[in-house]
């Protein structure tokens, strides 16, 4: 009977031990998403293992939620600049974000998005919000392939 009372304590200790030892594969299976924040596009380019070439150079307050293995992601940024027409073109929306966060816009189901390579991007108050992957037809419309 005493052993059963101690079982939750042992389980908690084991999980804490795995977390503190940096056993990322266990953490990734428990929580298959991760979040990042970058102050600038330079920080993002240096420290993130994916790319978002569509981001205006003056972007700040870059927030990302993505799969812990890379792959699907959402990204929000603050900027006054427009998207580069050599990277992005407006097209009919055919995709939707895989993730959301408290900083995500509430209305992503708009009629049109900007196709920027494998990202779909929409204008927000004060910046841009994008998700990847987008639909293959959106990607095909993009000048940045």
N, C-alpha and C positions, 0 to 999 in steps of 0.2 A: 504494500500500500504506500509506503514512504517513497518508493521508487517512482510510482505514478505521479506523485505530487511534484517530484523534481524534474520530470520529463520536459515540461515547458521551459524550465530554466536552462536545461541542457540544450534544447533546440535553439533558444534565443542566443546562447553563448556561441553555438556553432555558426549561426548566421552572422553574428557580429564578427567572429573570427574570420570568416570568409570575406566579409566586406572590408575589414581592416587590412587583410593581406593582399588586397587588390585582385581578387579572383574575378576578373572582368567577365569571363565567359558565363559564370553563374549569374552575375548581376545582369548581363545582357539577356539571359533567358527569363529572368524575373521581370525586368523592365526593358522591353525591346526598343525603347526610344531614348534619345538624349537631346539635350538642349545646349545651345551656345549663345553667347553674346559677344559681339566685336564692336569696338569703338569706331573703326573705319574700314574702308575697302582694303587698305594696305594690311591691316591686322588680319582680316579675313583671308586674303591671298597667302599670307605667311603661315597661318595657324589652322586653316580648315582643309580637310582632305578631299573636298569636292570643289566644284567651280560654279560661279554665277557671273559669267562674263558680261551679262546684261546690266549689272549694277552700275549706276552712274558713279564716276570717280569721286564725287564729293559725298557719297553715302556715309551716314553715321548711324549710331544706335541700331546696328544690324542684329536681328534676333532670328534664331534658327531652331527648329525642332525637326529631328530626322530619325530614321531608323538607326539603331546602334551599329548596324553593319554597313552604313552608308545607304545609298539608294534613295527611296522616297524622302522628300524634305519639303518644308515650308520655310519661307524667309520673308521678313518684313524689314524695311529700311526707311530711314528719314532722309529726304533729299528734296531740293527744289528743282533739280534738273530733270529734263525729259529723257526718255530712253533713246538710245542711239539707233537711228533707222537702219544702220548697217548690221545691227544685231537683232532688231525686233520689228515685227510687222503686226498690225491689227488683223485679227481673224475671228471667225465664229468660235465661241467657246464650246469645246467638246469634252473637256476633262474637269476634274475637281480635285481639290487637295486631299491628300491621304490623312493628314493630321490637322489638328487645330490647337490653339492655345488661347489663353486669356487676352493676348495681344493681337490675335487674328481678327480681321474684319468680319462683321456679322453677315454681310451679303457678298458671298463669293460666286453666287449663281447668277452672274450677269450674262448678257447676250454675247459680248465680245471680250476677248483677251488679247494681249500682245503675245505673240509666239516668239520666243527668244531662245533659239536652239531647242533643248529639251525642257525648257521652263515655260509655263504659262504665267503671265504677269498682269496684274490689274492695278490701276491708280487708286491710292488711298489718300485720306486727308494727311498731307505732310510727307508723302512718299509713295512707295510701291510695295506690293505684296505679291509673292510668286510661289509656285509649287512645281515640283518635278517628281515623277515624270509627267509630261503632258501627253495628250493623245497623239498617235503617229501622224494624223492629218494636220494637227497644229504644228508639230515639228517640221513636217514637209513644207509648210507655208513660210517658215522662218528663213530669213536670209543667212542666219548663222547656223550652219549645220556642220 
